[in-house]
Amino acid sequence: MADKIKENKDTPNINHIAFQNQLRGIVDDIKAHQSNSPLKKMFGKKNVNPHVNGSVIAEAVPDNKEAAKLVDKLHKEPSDSVSRLQLVNTVMGASSAHSLATNRDMMLQAAIPIYLGDVTQTYLMVVVHAYKNYHEKLMNLHKQNMMSIRSSVLKNVNMSGIDVSDEDQDDTNIKNTESMMTEIQVSEALIERTDEILNNIKTKMSTALSREEIEEVSSTGKAAASFFGGGGDDSQNTQKQNMVISKSVQVLSMLSPVPLLQGAGLDLSKTLQSVDNKIPYPLVMEGRVHQQVLKYFLLRIESGDRTARDNMAPTYNKALVSFRKAMKLVSKTAPKKADLPVLTEFANLTFYGFIHRDLMRFTKDGVLGLVKLGKEAADAAVTVDESFAPLQKRIEKSLNQLDAARQAQAEA
């Protein structure tokens, strides 16, 4: 399998892996800025990354005093997530006709608290709204640009609700119609999912996570803290670790369906792995995020981005590596109920690989070996909970199909 993920260079406005990397760079700049002395902060304002203090979006509302005050606050304390979200809301509420660049920067600004490790229901909702606004703006601009192109490529594009008198004349930096169509289709697909994401955040998110909590357990996380096993260690560190892991499970389920935030999910799961490398759940969380990345690339394929096919195999391999590491931390001969998420999710992942084996570029021996591992996991799960028997049967059927094909080929 290939091991390098490459986004389509012809669709820069929807390349969310690039956005993730940009956000990581901004977070690094914030941490560097925080380490500066108050005097250096004061005199180095012109040289700071405008994303650090939020001035990148405040420039869109130059006469707004509230925005200016918030920029000053963020220059002094760029990790102040409350002020940053207030700034985003202030700029967002000042106009509905911001440029594409400003909409993109508002989306990035709203995501910074998540990448810093501050995740609340309110923060996530602001991010998703900014994310939706950005894609709507992008889609609208492309459709406007294509209105003048009397071409058959428009026949499947819904042109309703498009304001063709936009005086903004914004530039998307995309000149060919194929790339415009891909960005339109991907944006439409992402927008369609935002209502469900927002509803889940609103109705199912009952916890919050702070960077202070993460930092506390990552600096003191040496005690065993088995989220699955529920061992007898009742130390304070263990309780803190279990609480943070429990919160992280819910937080990741909320943010991982948003491509922009998947990098933050991977970073969080990596941090939790460093707390205690003997517990499987951080690895399961990492694998789940990679599976959401798979869904994102599949969405891109279905939306006309042919280059996204090349990213399916390496992304699947990342998920597989995470779950195989987790499998080494549970028992297949004497599994417990707490091991079921690892066993069943790994089994389901192998079945997914079987279904999409051509897309994953498996060799015949490779997919056969993978499904055999999945069957072992399903067999172990059924000994704990018989409700997983249908999963076991699906994998057995897949294995029989592969064995039959192999035998037929040998006899040919």
C-alpha positions in Angstrom: 0.0 0.0 0.0 1.1 3.6 -0.6 2.0 5.5 2.6 1.7 9.1 1.5 -1.5 11.1 1.5 -1.6 13.8 -1.2 -4.5 16.2 -1.7 -5.6 17.4 -5.1 -3.5 20.5 -5.9 -6.3 21.7 -8.2 -8.8 22.0 -5.4 -7.0 24.1 -2.8 -10.2 25.6 -1.3 -11.4 22.2 0.0 -8.2 20.5 1.0 -8.8 20.0 4.7 -5.6 18.1 5.4 -3.8 21.3 4.4 -6.1 23.3 6.7 -5.3 20.9 9.5 -1.6 21.4 9.0 -2.1 25.2 8.9 -3.9 25.1 12.2 -1.1 23.0 13.8 1.4 25.7 12.6 -0.8 28.4 14.1 -0.9 26.6 17.4 2.9 26.3 17.4 3.1 30.1 16.7 0.7 30.7 19.6 2.9 28.7 22.0 6.0 30.5 20.8 4.3 33.8 21.2 3.2 32.9 24.8 6.8 32.3 25.7 7.8 35.8 24.8 8.2 38.5 27.5 5.5 41.2 27.8 7.9 43.7 26.4 8.7 41.6 23.3 5.0 41.0 22.8 4.4 44.8 22.9 7.1 45.7 20.4 6.8 42.7 18.2 3.1 43.1 17.3 3.7 43.9 13.6 5.8 40.7 13.1 3.4 38.3 14.7 1.4 35.8 12.6 -2.0 37.6 12.2 -3.8 34.3 13.1 -2.1 34.4 16.6 -4.0 37.5 17.7 -6.9 37.2 15.4 -6.1 40.4 13.5 -6.4 38.4 10.3 -10.2 38.6 10.6 -10.5 41.9 12.5 -9.1 43.6 9.4 -12.4 42.9 7.7 -14.2 45.2 10.2 -11.6 48.0 10.7 -14.0 50.4 12.4 -15.3 47.8 14.9 -14.0 48.8 18.4 -15.1 45.5 20.0 -13.0 43.5 17.5 -10.0 45.8 18.1 -10.3 45.2 21.9 -10.4 41.5 21.4 -7.3 41.5 19.2 -5.4 43.3 21.9 -6.6 40.7 24.5 -5.5 37.9 22.2 -2.1 39.5 21.6 -1.5 39.4 25.3 -3.0 35.9 25.8 -3.5 34.1 22.5 -4.7 30.9 24.2 -7.8 32.8 25.5 -10.4 30.7 23.7 -13.4 32.7 25.0 -12.0 35.9 23.5 -11.1 34.2 20.3 -14.7 32.9 19.8 -16.1 36.3 20.7 -13.9 37.8 18.0 -15.2 35.2 15.5 -18.8 35.9 16.4 -18.2 39.7 16.3 -16.7 39.6 12.8 -19.2 37.0 11.6 -22.2 39.1 12.9 -20.9 42.4 11.4 -21.6 41.3 7.8 -23.1 38.5 5.7 -20.9 39.5 2.7 -17.4 38.8 3.9 -14.9 37.7 1.2 -14.0 34.1 0.7 -10.6 34.7 2.4 -12.3 36.2 5.5 -14.7 33.3 5.7 -11.8 30.8 5.5 -9.9 32.7 8.1 -13.0 32.9 10.4 -13.3 29.1 10.0 -9.6 28.6 11.0 -9.9 31.1 13.9 -12.9 29.2 15.2 -11.0 25.9 15.1 -8.0 27.2 17.0 -9.5 26.5 20.5 -10.2 22.9 19.4 -6.6 22.4 18.3 -5.4 24.0 21.6 -7.4 21.3 23.4 -10.4 23.4 24.5 -13.5 21.6 23.4 -17.0 22.6 24.5 -20.4 22.3 22.9 -20.5 26.1 22.2 -17.0 26.1 20.6 -17.8 23.2 18.4 -21.1 24.8 17.2 -19.3 28.0 16.3 -16.7 26.1 14.3 -19.3 24.1 12.4 -21.3 27.3 11.6 -18.1 29.0 10.3 -17.2 25.8 8.4 -20.7 25.8 6.8 -20.5 29.5 5.9 -17.1 29.1 4.3 -18.3 26.2 2.0 -21.5 28.0 1.2 -19.5 31.1 0.1 -17.1 29.0 -1.9 -20.0 27.1 -3.6 -21.8 30.4 -4.3 -18.8 32.0 -5.9 -18.0 29.0 -8.1 -21.6 28.9 -9.3 -21.5 32.6 -10.1 -18.3 32.2 -12.1 -19.8 29.4 -14.0 -23.0 31.2 -14.9 -21.2 32.8 -17.8 -20.0 29.5 -19.0 -22.8 28.1 -21.3 -21.7 24.5 -20.9 -23.3 21.1 -20.3 -21.3 20.9 -17.1 -24.0 23.0 -15.5 -26.8 20.5 -16.1 -26.4 18.8 -12.8 -25.7 21.9 -10.7 -28.5 23.4 -8.7 -28.4 27.2 -9.5 -31.3 28.2 -7.3 -30.7 30.9 -4.7 -27.6 32.2 -6.4 -27.1 36.0 -6.2 -25.4 36.8 -9.5 -25.2 40.5 -8.7 -22.5 40.0 -6.0 -20.3 43.1 -6.2 -17.6 41.4 -4.3 -16.1 39.7 -7.4 -14.2 37.4 -5.1 -11.4 35.2 -6.5 -11.4 31.5 -5.7 -8.1 31.0 -7.5 -9.7 28.2 -9.5 -9.8 28.8 -13.3 -10.9 25.4 -14.8 -14.4 24.2 -14.7 -13.6 20.6 -13.7 -11.9 21.8 -10.5 -14.8 24.3 -9.8 -17.3 21.4 -10.2 -15.3 19.2 -7.8 -15.2 22.0 -5.2 -18.9 22.6 -5.7 -19.8 18.9 -5.3 -17.6 18.4 -2.3 -18.8 21.6 -0.6 -22.5 20.6 -1.2 -21.8 17.1 0.3 -20.1 18.6 3.4 -22.8 21.2 3.9 -25.5 18.5 3.7 -23.9 16.8 6.7 -23.6 19.9 8.9 -27.2 19.9 10.2 -26.8 16.3 11.5 -23.5 17.2 13.0 -24.9 20.3 14.7 -27.9 18.4 16.0 -25.6 15.7 17.5 -23.5 18.3 19.2 -26.6 20.0 20.6 -28.4 16.9 21.8 -25.7 14.3 22.5 -22.7 16.3 23.8 -22.9 16.4 27.6 -19.2 17.1 28.5 -16.4 19.5 27.8 -12.6 19.0 27.7 -10.0 21.6 28.5 -6.3 21.8 27.6 -5.5 22.1 31.3 -7.0 18.6 31.9 -5.1 17.1 29.0 -1.8 18.7 30.2 -2.4 17.5 33.8 -2.8 13.9 32.9 -0.1 13.9 30.2 2.4 15.3 32.7 1.5 12.9 35.5 0.1 10.0 33.6 2.3 7.1 34.7 -0.3 5.2 36.7 -2.2 2.4 35.1 -5.6 3.7 34.0 -7.5 1.0 32.3 -10.7 2.5 30.8 -11.7 -1.0 29.7 -10.5 -3.3 32.5 -11.5 -1.2 35.5 -8.6 -2.4 37.6 -8.2 -1.9 41.3 -6.0 1.1 41.2 -8.0 4.0 42.8 -5.2 6.5 42.9 -6.0 10.1 42.1 -3.9 10.0 38.9 -5.8 7.0 37.6 -9.2 8.6 38.3 -8.1 11.7 36.5 -6.8 9.7 33.5 -10.0 7.7 33.3 -12.1 10.8 33.5 -10.1 12.5 30.7 -10.3 9.4 28.5 -14.0 9.1 29.1 -14.5 12.8 28.1 -12.2 12.4 25.1 -14.3 9.5 23.8 -17.4 11.7 23.5 -15.5 14.7 22.3 -13.9 12.8 19.5 -17.2 11.3 18.4 -18.4 14.9 18.0 -15.5 16.5 16.2 -14.2 13.6 14.0 -17.0 13.9 11.4 -15.8 17.4 10.5 -12.7 17.1 8.2 -11.3 20.4 9.4 -11.1 19.0 13.0 -9.9 15.5 12.4 -6.3 16.6 12.9 -7.2 17.8 16.4 -8.7 14.4 17.1 -5.6 12.6 16.0 -3.4 14.9 18.1 -5.6 14.2 21.1 -5.5 10.5 20.7 -1.7 10.6 20.3 -1.4 12.6 23.5 -3.5 10.1 25.4 -1.4 7.2 24.1 1.6 8.9 25.7 -0.2 8.9 29.1 -0.3 5.1 29.3 0.7 2.8 26.4 -0.9 -0.2 28.1 -4.5 0.8 27.5 -6.1 0.2 24.2 -8.7 3.0 24.1 -6.5 5.9 22.8 -5.6 3.6 19.9 -9.2 2.8 19.3 -10.0 6.6 19.2 -7.1 7.1 16.8 -8.5 4.3 14.5 -12.0 5.8 14.7 -10.7 9.2 13.5 -8.8 7.5 10.6 -12.1 5.8 9.6 -13.8 9.2 9.5 -10.9 10.4 7.2 -11.7 7.4 5.0 -15.3 8.6 4.8 -14.1 12.1 3.8 -12.0 10.7 1.0 -14.8 8.4 -0.2 -17.1 11.5 -0.2 -14.5 13.3 -2.4 -14.4 10.3 -4.8 -18.2 10.3 -5.0 -18.1 14.1 -5.7 -15.8 13.7 -8.7 -12.3 14.0 -7.2 -10.5 11.1 -8.9 -7.2 11.8 -7.1 -8.8 11.0 -3.8 -8.8 7.3 -4.7 -5.0 7.3 -4.1 -5.6 8.3 -0.5 -8.0 5.5 0.5 -5.3 2.8 0.8 -2.8 4.8 3.0 -5.7 6.1 5.2 -7.1 2.6 5.6 -3.7 1.4 6.5 -3.4 4.0 9.3 -6.7 2.9 10.8 -5.5 -0.7 10.5 -2.3 0.0 12.3 -4.1 1.7 15.2 -6.5 -1.2 15.7 -3.8 -3.9 15.4 -1.8 -2.1 18.1 -5.0 -2.0 20.2 -5.6 -5.8 19.5 -2.3 -6.6 21.1 -3.5 -5.1 24.4 -6.6 -7.3 24.7 -7.1 -11.0 25.1 -8.5 -13.1 22.3 -8.5 -16.3 24.3 -10.2 -14.9 27.4 -11.8 -11.6 26.4 -13.8 -9.5 28.8 -16.8 -7.4 28.0 -14.6 -4.3 28.1 -12.6 -5.7 25.2 -15.6 -5.7 22.9 -15.0 -2.3 21.3 -11.5 -3.3 20.2 -12.5 -6.8 18.9 -15.7 -5.8 17.1 -14.4 -2.5 15.6 -11.3 -4.3 14.3 -13.5 -7.1 12.8 -15.7 -4.5 11.1 -12.6 -2.7 9.8 -11.4 -6.0 8.2 -14.8 -6.5 6.6 -14.7 -2.9 5.2 -11.3 -3.8 3.7 -12.8 -6.9 2.1 -15.7 -5.0 0.6 -13.4 -2.3 -0.8 -10.4 -4.6 -1.5 -9.8 -3.2 -5.0 -9.8 0.4 -3.8 -7.4 -0.6 -1.0 -5.1 -2.3 -3.5 -4.7 -5.5 -1.5 -3.0 -8.5 -2.9 -5.1 -11.7 -2.8 -3.0 -13.1 0.0 -3.1 -9.7 1.8 -6.9 -9.5 1.9 -7.1 -13.2 2.9 -4.8 -12.7 5.8 -6.6 -9.6 6.9 -10.0 -11.3 6.9 -8.6 -14.2 8.9 -7.5 -11.8 11.6 -11.0 -10.2 11.5 -12.6 -13.7 12.0 -10.4 -14.3 15.0 -11.5 -11.0 16.5 -15.2 -11.8 15.8 -14.9 -15.3 17.2 -13.5 -13.9 20.4 -16.3 -11.2 20.6 -19.0 -13.8 20.2 -17.8 -15.7 23.3 -18.6 -12.6 25.3 -21.7 -11.4 23.5 -23.7 -13.6 21.1 -25.3 -10.5 19.6 -22.2 -10.2 17.4 -22.9 -13.5 15.7 -24.2 -11.7 12.5 -20.8 -9.9 12.2 -19.1 -13.3 12.7 -21.2 -14.8 9.9 -20.5 -11.9 7.5 -16.8 -12.4 8.0 -17.0 -16.2 7.6 -18.9 -15.7 4.4 -16.2 -13.3 3.1 -13.5 -15.8 4.1 -15.3 -18.6 2.3 -15.6 -16.4 -0.8 -11.9 -15.7 -0.9 -11.0 -19.3 -0.3 -13.3 -20.4 -3.1 -11.8 -17.8 -5.5 -8.3 -19.0 -4.6 -9.2 -22.6 -5.2 -10.8 -21.9 -8.5 -7.8 -20.0 -9.7 -5.5 -22.9 -8.6 -7.6 -25.3 -10.6 -7.7 -23.2 -13.7 
